[in-house]
Amino acid sequence: MTLLSATRFAKAVEQYDVMWLEDMLTGDYTPYNAVEAYRLLSSSTITPIHTGEQVYLRQGFQELIEKHAVDVIGPDPCDVGGLAELKWIAEFADSHDILIAPHGLGDGPVGTAALVEVAATLPTNFVAFELPLLHPIPHSHQELRYIPSSERLVEGLAVPLVKNGLVSVPDKPGLGVDLNEGAVRKYLGEDNTFLE
């Protein structure tokens, strides 16, 4: 959206008290920040503004956070450099009163386990994480196909994962899950890459 149309939209939905509006100016498939545009948008509405799912490393978030350009950031652990980098970003955002809701939609069951573990360590600015697709496998660059949910690629995540709006943190070491190698092998080719 343009800044003008995003501002109009954000003001129009103020009456609905939405949790946030996400990636209205940049974000999806645009790994750069329009920091000043986001700052102007955020300052023109009471609707919380969110971005960050394809922003890379802590350096990509620093100016967004320091200039209070958005109300909520959503780093993806796969894009920001892992769990430790996500945690650093969360703590830096917390020191500037910016909320964090990590992204992770296509990160699969191992990514889900990683988000559960890191979310349990985040400061009080953590509000939610995007629930990853638990059973995607790459099919092409444009789509995902899905492994049946009855076929568990990892063992250790609660079923169902979310109960009463909460997720239980596994008490096992590491990410708290074990890879089900037999299930995973069915979806690998001879060169150990996912089948197309």
Backbone hydrogen bonds in HBPLUS format (Angstrom, degrees):
<---DONOR---> <-ACCEPTOR-->    atom                        ^
c    i                          cat <-CA-CA->   ^        H-A-AA   ^      H-
h    n   atom  resd res      DA  || num        DHA   H-A  angle D-A-AA Bond
n    s   type  num  typ     dist DA aas  dist angle  dist       angle   num
A0006-ALA N   A0002-THR O   2.89 MM   4  6.01 162.0  1.92 154.2 159.9     1
A0007-THR N   A0003-LEU O   2.92 MM   4  6.00 156.0  1.98 146.5 152.9     2
A0008-ARG N   A0004-LEU O   3.01 MM   4  6.25 163.0  2.04 150.1 154.6     3
A0009-PHE N   A0005-SER O   2.95 MM   4  6.10 162.9  1.98 147.8 152.6     4
A0010-ALA N   A0006-ALA O   2.86 MM   4  6.02 168.5  1.88 151.6 155.1     5
A0011-LYS N   A0007-THR O   2.98 MM   4  6.13 159.9  2.02 150.6 155.7     6
A0012-ALA N   A0008-ARG O   2.94 MM   4  6.10 148.9  2.04 143.8 153.0     7
A0012-ALA N   A0009-PHE O   3.04 MM   3  5.00 114.8  2.48  93.4 109.8     8
A0013-VAL N   A0009-PHE O   3.08 MM   4  6.39 141.4  2.24 152.1 161.3     9
A0014-GLU N   A0011-LYS O   3.33 MM   3  5.27 161.4  2.36 101.0 106.4    10
A0016-TYR N   A0013-VAL O   2.95 MM   3  5.45 156.2  2.01 116.4 123.9    11
A0017-ASP N   A0014-GLU O   3.18 MM   3  5.61 167.9  2.20 116.5 120.3    12
A0021-LEU N   A0048-PRO O   2.93 MM  27  6.39 143.4  2.06 148.7 157.7    13
A0050-HIS N   A0021-LEU O   2.83 MM  29  5.84 156.6  1.88 166.1 161.6    14
A0023-ASP N   A0050-HIS O   2.86 MM  27  6.17 150.8  1.95 141.9 150.2    15
A0032-TYR N   A0030-THR O   2.72 MM   2  5.62 142.4  1.86 102.8  94.0    16
A0038-TYR N   A0034-ALA O   2.82 MM   4  6.04 163.3  1.84 163.4 169.1    17
A0039-ARG N   A0035-VAL O   2.85 MM   4  6.08 153.4  1.92 150.2 158.3    18
A0040-LEU N   A0036-GLU O   2.97 MM   4  6.22 157.6  2.02 147.9 153.1    19
A0041-LEU N   A0037-ALA O   2.91 MM   4  6.15 159.9  1.95 149.8 155.7    20
A0042-SER N   A0038-TYR O   2.83 MM   4  5.97 174.8  1.83 155.4 157.0    21
A0043-SER N   A0039-ARG O   3.01 MM   4  6.08 153.8  2.08 143.4 150.5    22
A0044-SER N   A0041-LEU O   3.04 MM   3  5.26 150.7  2.13 105.6 114.9    23
A0071-ASP N   A0049-ILE O   2.85 MM  22  5.30 147.8  1.96 141.9 152.7    24
A0072-VAL N   A0049-ILE O   3.05 MM  23  6.22 151.4  2.13 152.3 151.3    25
A0051-THR N   A0072-VAL O   3.23 MM  21  6.79 142.9  2.37 147.6 155.4    26
A0074-GLY N   A0051-THR O   2.96 MM  23  5.85 141.6  2.11 131.2 135.6    27
A0055-VAL N   A0052-GLY O   3.24 MM   3  4.98 165.7  2.26 110.9 107.7    28
A0060-GLY N   A0057-LEU O   3.15 MM   3  5.59 139.2  2.32 107.1 117.0    29
A0061-PHE N   A0058-ARG O   2.97 MM   3  5.30 144.3  2.10 107.2 117.7    30
A0062-GLN N   A0058-ARG O   3.06 MM   4  6.19 134.4  2.28 150.4 163.8    31
A0065-ILE N   A0061-PHE O   2.95 MM   4  6.09 160.9  1.99 163.4 168.2    32
A0066-GLU N   A0062-GLN O   2.84 MM   4  6.01 174.9  1.84 158.7 160.5    33
A0067-LYS N   A0063-GLU O   2.97 MM   4  5.82 158.3  2.02 146.6 151.1    34
A0069-ALA N   A0064-LEU O   2.93 MM   5  5.05 159.6  1.97 154.4 158.4    35
A0068-HIS N   A0065-ILE O   3.02 MM   3  5.05 161.5  2.06 108.0 113.0    36
A0099-LEU N   A0071-ASP O   2.99 MM  28  6.21 155.3  2.05 160.4 152.6    37
A0073-ILE N   A0099-LEU O   2.92 MM  26  6.34 155.8  1.98 144.4 148.4    38
A0101-ALA N   A0073-ILE O   2.86 MM  28  6.19 163.4  1.88 164.6 169.6    39
A0103-HIS N   A0075-PRO O   3.00 MM  28  5.60 150.3  2.09 113.1 122.3    40
A0079-ASP N   A0076-ASP O   2.92 MM   3  5.30 138.5  2.09 111.9 123.7    41
A0080-VAL N   A0076-ASP O   2.95 MM   4  6.10 153.2  2.02 163.1 171.8    42
A0082-GLY N   A0077-PRO O   2.82 MM   5  4.66 144.4  1.94 150.9 154.3    43
A0086-LEU N   A0082-GLY O   3.05 MM   4  6.28 155.1  2.12 144.5 152.0    44
A0087-LYS N   A0083-LEU O   2.89 MM   4  6.11 156.7  1.94 148.9 155.2    45
A0088-TRP N   A0084-ALA O   2.98 MM   4  6.26 155.4  2.04 144.9 151.1    46
A0089-ILE N   A0085-GLU O   3.00 MM   4  6.25 164.2  2.02 152.1 155.8    47
A0090-ALA N   A0086-LEU O   2.92 MM   4  6.18 159.0  1.96 150.6 156.5    48
A0091-GLU N   A0087-LYS O   2.97 MM   4  6.23 161.2  2.01 152.5 156.8    49
A0092-PHE N   A0088-TRP O   2.91 MM   4  6.13 156.8  1.96 151.9 158.8    50
A0093-ALA N   A0089-ILE O   2.83 MM   4  6.03 159.2  1.88 151.2 157.2    51
A0094-ASP N   A0090-ALA O   2.84 MM   4  6.04 153.8  1.91 145.5 153.3    52
A0095-SER N   A0091-GLU O   3.06 MM   4  6.28 149.0  2.16 141.4 148.5    53
A0096-HIS N   A0093-ALA O   2.93 MM   3  5.15 149.2  2.03 104.8 114.9    54
A0098-ILE N   A0093-ALA O   2.92 MM   5  4.92 168.5  1.94 137.3 138.1    55
A0097-ASP N   A0094-ASP O   3.11 MM   3  4.95 168.5  2.13 108.1 108.8    56
A0100-ILE N   A0125-ASN O   3.00 MM  25  5.93 159.2  2.04 136.5 135.4    57
A0127-VAL N   A0100-ILE O   3.02 MM  27  6.20 161.9  2.05 162.7 163.6    58
A0130-GLU N   A0102-PRO O   2.89 MM  28  6.28 167.5  1.91 170.3 173.9    59
A0107-ASP N   A0104-GLY O   3.19 MM   3  5.37 170.2  2.20 120.1 120.8    60
A0133-LEU N   A0105-LEU O   2.69 MM  28  5.69 166.2  1.71 159.4 154.5    61
A0111-GLY N   A0107-ASP O   3.20 MM   4  4.55 136.9  2.39 133.7 130.0    62
A0112-THR N   A0108-GLY O   2.86 MM   4  6.10 143.9  1.99 145.6 157.0    63
A0113-ALA N   A0109-PRO O   3.06 MM   4  6.28 159.2  2.10 141.1 145.5    64
A0114-ALA N   A0110-VAL O   2.95 MM   4  6.24 154.0  2.02 145.4 152.9    65
A0115-LEU N   A0111-GLY O   2.88 MM   4  6.13 159.7  1.92 148.5 153.4    66
A0116-VAL N   A0112-THR O   2.91 MM   4  6.17 158.2  1.96 153.9 160.0    67
A0117-GLU N   A0113-ALA O   3.04 MM   4  6.27 165.2  2.06 149.5 153.0    68
A0118-VAL N   A0114-ALA O   2.95 MM   4  6.18 173.4  1.95 158.8 160.3    69
A0119-ALA N   A0115-LEU O   2.87 MM   4  5.76 158.1  1.91 144.9 151.9    70
A0120-ALA N   A0116-VAL O   3.23 MM   4  6.35 144.7  2.36 141.6 149.4    71
A0121-THR N   A0118-VAL O   2.94 MM   3  5.30 154.6  2.00 109.8 118.2    72
A0122-LEU N   A0119-ALA O   3.28 MM   3  5.24 162.6  2.31 103.6 108.8    73
A0126-PHE N   A0123-PRO O   3.20 MM   3  6.15 165.6  2.22 129.5 130.9    74
A0147-ILE N   A0135-HIS O   2.83 MM  12  5.21 168.6  1.84 163.3 164.6    75
A0137-ILE N   A0145-ARG O   2.94 MM   8  5.73 153.7  2.01 169.0 167.1    76
A0145-ARG N   A0137-ILE O   3.32 MM   8  5.73 171.8  2.33 167.0 164.7    77
A0151-GLU N   A0148-PRO O   2.90 MM   3  5.57 160.9  1.93 121.2 127.4    78
A0180-ASN N   A0153-LEU O   2.72 MM  27  5.06 173.4  1.73 143.5 141.4    79
A0155-GLU N   A0178-ASP O   2.77 MM  23  5.16 157.5  1.82 149.5 157.2    80
A0178-ASP N   A0155-GLU O   2.83 MM  23  5.16 155.6  1.89 147.5 155.9    81
A0163-LYS N   A0166-LEU O   2.84 MM   3  5.32 163.3  1.86 158.0 159.7    82
A0166-LEU N   A0163-LYS O   2.95 MM   3  5.32 163.5  1.98 115.3 120.8    83
A0176-GLY N   A0173-PRO O   3.08 MM   3  5.40 149.3  2.18 133.1 131.8    84
A0183-ALA N   A0180-ASN O   3.10 MM   3  5.55 118.2  2.50 109.0 122.6    85
A0184-VAL N   A0180-ASN O   3.04 MM   4  6.31 162.2  2.08 156.1 161.9    86
A0185-ARG N   A0181-GLU O   2.88 MM   4  5.96 163.8  1.90 153.5 157.2    87
A0187-TYR N   A0184-VAL O   2.93 MM   3  5.61 155.5  1.99 120.7 128.0    88
A0188-LEU N   A0185-ARG O   3.16 MM   3  5.11 171.0  2.16 108.5 110.6    89
A0195-LEU N   A0187-TYR O   3.07 MM   8  5.87 154.0  2.14 142.0 144.4    90
A0189-GLY N   A0193-THR O   2.67 MM   4  5.44 162.4  1.70 161.0 165.8    91
A0192-ASN N   A0189-GLY O   3.01 MM   3  5.17 153.7  2.08 116.6 116.9    92
